[in-house]
């Protein structure tokens, strides 16, 4: 009895740039929005009045090294 074994070889998959760019753009915009709210909101460039946003992201601000006091 002879046993033939086949080994599967990994083939690279081509990812079209047209399919990736909308998602990369969306992720980049969300990242920039997050950095704005954590880093500069309630500062000189605040979009919202009050301290609600500041208190919501307060611990994240300290974790990332942004000064707030």
MOWOSUL-V249383 format. One record per pair of residues at least 6 apart in sequence whose ideal C-beta (glycine too) atoms are under 8 Angstrom apart, sorted by sequence separation. I is the first residue (numbers start at 1). J is the second residue. If there is no record, write none. Layout:
i:I j:J
i:I j:J
This chain:
i:40 j:46
i:41 j:47
i:42 j:48
i:62 j:68
i:41 j:48
i:46 j:53
i:54 j:61
i:61 j:68
i:42 j:51
i:58 j:68
i:42 j:53
i:41 j:53
i:42 j:54
i:41 j:54
i:54 j:68
i:37 j:53
i:41 j:57
i:38 j:57
i:37 j:57
i:38 j:60
i:39 j:61
i:38 j:61
i:39 j:64
i:38 j:64
i:42 j:68
i:39 j:66
i:38 j:66
